[in-house]
Amino acid sequence: MKNLQEPSKPRPGSPEDERAHGSALAKSMAVLDLVATEGRPLGLVEVTERLGLSKPTVHRIMRQLEDEGLLRREPLRDRYSVGPRLCTLSINALASAVQGGAVHAVLADLVGRIGETCNIGVLDRMEVVYVDRVECDWPLRLQLAPNSRVPAHCTANGKLMLAFLDGRTREKLIAGMALTRFTENTITGPDRLEEDCQSIRRDDYAVNDQEFHLGLIGLAVPIRNGGGRVIAGLAMHSPLPRLDIDGLRDHLPALREAAARMESALKEDCGEG
């Protein structure tokens, strides 16, 4: 009687294994997905080992993605991170998922409950982009439209998004920031900003105490994807005559509850539910 043996798995990087990974598009998407979700720059060898593709194949894909602006290469370390075009695509994709859908409804409901302007923001290098925003009815408010950009180092949403980056990525990004002073409260030193980021990671929220505009304060909480990675921030802001910092923190439970509802809505929209 013949011995029945389990078919052997193809050796990683072999032609059989490459065929199992599918088309060139599927391989490119696998590389993009790995780099985008890892949260830190990845080298050729690590991507090859993680995906089980041959080194020449991965090298060719990564160079093509770099040429298209989807990946960015660090010449000194020969590692790859998310490129500017991929950042723009991800921002547009999130804005499309948020605006006019269930997430926007949660945002509008939150503004109705707390009576202050709220927004959803994502990090794009050294700035925060508002992918959605709902204004309050008060005549005294800072009015900004969706797709507006503000500095990351002096806003609640910006500091929140910086805080949840990989440590090495955050260090490199902060080192390249001008850290422009807008008010006497603006953080202008890299070490001080890093300290603030560590506190934000511990507390799971960020505060802006008149760091961008005098008389304007803000509070932000994270919005996470199904894997627990912070993909956006939910923030509120108010002029000081209406609220102080303690008053802002009183709304922390409402913001966290709204962020949880947004996470559930995004999971459903992305087919993760």
C-alpha positions in Angstrom: 0.0 0.0 0.0 1.3 3.4 -1.0 2.2 5.9 1.7 0.1 9.0 1.3 2.1 12.1 2.1 1.0 15.7 2.5 2.0 17.8 -0.5 5.0 19.8 0.3 4.7 23.5 0.5 6.6 25.5 -2.1 9.9 26.9 -0.9 9.5 30.7 -0.2 10.7 32.7 -3.2 10.5 29.7 -5.6 8.6 30.0 -8.9 5.9 27.8 -7.4 5.5 30.0 -4.4 5.5 33.1 -6.5 2.7 31.7 -8.6 0.7 31.0 -5.4 0.9 34.7 -4.6 -1.0 35.5 -7.8 -0.7 38.4 -10.2 1.8 41.2 -10.2 -0.9 43.5 -9.0 -1.6 41.2 -6.0 2.1 41.2 -5.1 2.3 45.0 -5.3 -0.7 45.3 -3.1 0.8 42.9 -0.6 4.0 45.0 -0.4 1.9 48.2 0.0 -0.3 46.6 2.6 2.7 45.4 4.7 4.6 48.7 4.6 1.4 50.8 5.3 0.3 48.7 8.3 3.7 48.1 9.9 4.1 51.7 11.1 7.9 51.8 10.6 10.3 51.7 7.6 11.0 48.2 6.2 14.0 46.9 4.3 14.1 44.6 1.3 15.2 41.5 3.2 12.4 41.8 5.8 9.7 42.4 3.2 11.0 39.4 1.2 10.9 37.1 4.2 7.5 38.4 5.5 5.8 37.9 2.1 7.7 34.8 0.9 8.6 36.3 -2.5 11.9 36.3 -4.2 14.3 39.2 -3.5 14.5 40.3 -7.2 10.7 40.4 -7.4 10.3 42.5 -4.2 13.2 44.8 -5.3 11.5 45.4 -8.6 8.1 46.0 -7.0 9.5 48.4 -4.4 11.4 50.5 -7.0 8.3 50.7 -9.2 6.2 51.8 -6.2 8.9 54.4 -5.3 8.8 55.7 -8.9 5.0 56.2 -8.6 5.3 58.0 -5.2 3.6 55.2 -3.4 6.7 54.3 -1.3 9.5 56.5 -0.1 13.0 55.2 0.2 15.5 56.3 2.9 18.8 56.2 1.0 21.1 56.0 4.1 19.3 53.0 5.6 17.8 51.6 2.3 14.4 51.2 3.9 11.0 52.0 2.6 8.0 53.8 4.1 4.7 55.2 2.9 5.2 57.7 0.0 3.4 61.0 -0.6 1.0 59.7 -3.2 -0.1 56.8 -0.9 -0.6 59.3 1.9 -2.9 61.4 -0.4 -4.8 58.3 -1.6 -5.3 57.2 2.0 -6.5 60.6 3.1 -9.0 60.8 0.2 -10.2 57.2 0.9 -10.8 58.0 4.5 -12.6 61.3 3.6 -14.8 59.4 1.2 -15.7 56.8 3.8 -16.4 59.5 6.4 -18.2 62.3 4.7 -21.9 61.9 4.2 -22.0 58.4 5.8 -22.5 56.9 9.3 -19.3 58.4 10.6 -20.4 61.9 9.7 -23.7 61.2 11.4 -21.9 60.3 14.6 -19.8 63.5 14.3 -22.9 65.7 13.8 -24.6 64.0 16.8 -21.5 64.6 19.0 -21.6 68.3 18.1 -25.3 68.5 19.0 -24.6 66.8 22.3 -21.6 68.9 23.5 -22.3 72.1 21.7 -18.8 72.6 20.3 -17.1 72.2 16.9 -15.6 68.8 16.3 -13.5 67.4 13.5 -11.8 64.2 12.3 -8.1 64.7 11.3 -5.3 62.6 9.9 -1.6 63.2 9.8 0.1 64.1 6.5 3.8 64.5 7.3 4.0 67.7 9.4 0.3 68.7 9.1 -3.1 67.6 10.1 -5.7 67.4 7.4 -9.4 67.7 8.4 -11.2 64.9 6.5 -14.5 66.0 8.1 -15.7 68.8 10.4 -19.0 70.0 11.9 -19.3 73.5 13.2 -21.2 74.4 16.3 -23.9 77.1 16.3 -22.1 79.6 18.5 -21.2 82.9 16.8 -17.8 82.8 18.5 -15.9 80.0 16.8 -12.9 79.2 14.6 -14.4 78.3 11.2 -12.4 75.9 9.0 -13.6 73.7 6.1 -13.0 70.0 5.5 -9.6 69.5 3.8 -8.1 72.4 5.8 -4.6 71.9 7.1 -3.1 72.9 10.4 0.4 72.3 11.9 0.8 69.0 13.8 3.0 70.2 16.6 0.6 72.7 18.2 -2.9 71.1 17.7 -4.6 68.4 19.8 -5.2 66.2 16.7 -1.7 66.7 15.4 0.1 65.8 18.7 -2.2 62.8 19.1 -1.3 61.4 15.7 2.4 62.1 16.3 2.3 60.3 19.6 1.0 57.1 18.1 3.6 56.8 15.4 6.4 54.3 15.7 9.1 55.9 18.0 11.8 56.1 15.3 9.4 57.5 12.7 8.2 60.1 15.2 11.7 61.1 16.1 12.7 61.6 12.5 9.5 63.6 11.7 9.9 65.9 14.7 13.6 66.4 13.8 12.5 67.7 10.4 9.8 70.1 11.8 10.3 73.8 12.0 8.2 73.8 15.3 7.1 77.4 14.5 5.9 79.4 17.6 2.4 80.7 17.2 1.7 81.7 20.8 3.7 81.7 24.1 2.3 78.2 24.8 3.5 76.6 21.5 6.0 73.7 22.0 9.1 74.7 20.1 11.6 72.1 21.4 11.9 68.5 20.1 12.5 67.1 23.6 9.5 68.8 25.1 7.3 67.6 22.2 8.5 64.1 22.7 7.6 64.3 26.4 4.2 65.5 25.5 3.8 62.6 23.1 4.7 60.1 25.8 2.1 61.6 28.1 -0.5 61.4 25.3 0.3 57.7 24.7 -0.2 57.0 28.4 -3.4 59.0 28.8 -4.8 58.1 25.3 -5.9 61.7 24.6 -4.2 65.0 23.7 -4.8 68.6 24.8 -4.1 71.9 23.0 -3.8 74.6 25.6 -3.8 77.8 23.4 -0.8 76.5 21.4 -2.0 77.5 18.0 -4.3 80.4 18.7 -4.6 82.4 21.9 -7.9 81.8 23.6 -8.6 78.5 21.7 -8.3 75.1 23.4 -8.8 71.6 22.1 -9.1 67.9 23.1 -8.5 64.9 20.8 -9.0 61.1 21.2 -7.8 58.3 18.8 -9.9 56.5 16.2 -8.4 53.0 15.6 -8.8 50.4 12.9 -9.7 46.7 13.5 -6.0 46.0 14.2 -5.8 48.6 17.0 -3.7 51.0 15.0 -4.6 54.7 15.3 -5.7 55.9 11.8 -7.3 59.3 12.7 -8.1 61.6 15.6 -11.5 62.9 16.8 -11.1 66.4 18.2 -13.2 69.2 19.7 -12.2 72.8 20.3 -13.7 75.8 22.1 -12.8 79.4 22.9 -11.7 80.0 26.5 -14.7 82.2 27.5 -16.9 79.1 27.1 -14.7 76.3 28.4 -11.5 75.9 30.3 -9.2 72.8 30.2 -11.1 71.1 33.0 -14.3 71.8 31.1 -12.8 70.2 28.0 -11.9 67.1 29.9 -15.5 66.8 31.1 -16.3 65.9 27.5 -13.7 63.2 27.3 -16.3 60.3 27.8 -18.5 61.7 25.1 -15.6 61.9 22.6 -14.4 58.4 23.4 -17.9 57.0 23.0 -18.2 58.8 19.7 -14.8 57.5 18.5 -15.9 53.9 19.4 -19.1 54.3 17.3 -17.0 55.7 14.4 -14.6 52.7 14.6 -17.6 50.3 14.4 -19.0 52.2 11.4 -15.7 52.2 9.6 -15.3 48.5 10.2 -18.7 47.9 8.6 -17.9 50.1 5.6 -14.6 48.4 5.1 -16.1 44.9 5.5 -14.4 44.2 8.8 -17.5 43.8 10.8 
